[in-house]
Amino acid sequence: MLSVEIFKYFNFKKSVLIGRPYRMGCLCLRKFASYPSVPQDIMNNLKMNTALSRSQIKYLYIRFYQFSGGGKDPPSHLHKYNFYSGLLQLNPLLPTILNSMFGDKVTITFVDFALFLSTFQAHSLKTSNELKNVMMDKKLRLIFNMYDNNKDGRITKYDLVVVVHKLFSNLLDHVQIMRIVDTMMKEMDHTDSNQIMFQDFCKAFAVFDMTEMVVTWIPEYHGRTTDDLQ
């Protein structure tokens, strides 16, 4: 199914927000550095409402801290412009991803950041079926909103053209992009209305396990934090 393959590639582009531990670069973790600790109330909140482990929450907290540019104290909020740095700004889907992450907000907190990324987290054997179902529904809604360019509750052919062009404009010409869009529209437009409603979108993916297909692997952090130095 072409639509599924496009969404997989879309997910790959999204994962750059997380990065990988211990790689050199302005937005990756330095192995022997000391980073701020996660406040206990935030740690408890995310442990209760996500399937993130403590070390994964620590990792995301440090990423959030790095997006602010570092500094003596960790930031309480980030703006969209904080994410336009390093290799991230070269990602053609970054504006689309950030629009979905921020919604109507001008700034986001670390909890907002972690909740958004945890929606796409690969589940462990300890994850309950109830939480998997909640995350699957939330994941479908977030992906749908990423494709709904003008946020009118439907995906039109124009919406698909915008996203597919961002993904493949450096690889495919206009004719090839339009063929992909036409195929995706046929696969998901079950009412022949030249638009894809959320119900149609869900039906197109009903035969696939969204908990396994569209996932992001969130690393764990086992290095030092400021608590370890006190």
Secondary structure, DSSP 8 states (H G I E B T S, - for coil): -HHHHHHHHHHHHHGGGT--TT-SSTTS--TT--B----HHHHHHHHHHS---HHHHHHHHHHHHHHTT--SS--S-B-GGGG-SGGGGG-TTHHHHHHHHHTT-SSB-HHHHHHHHHTTB---TTS-HHHHHHHHHHHHHHHHHHH-TT-SSSEEHHHHHHHHHHHHTTTS-HHHHHHHHHHHHHHH-TTSSSEE-HHHHHHHTTTS-HHHHS-B------S-BGGGG-
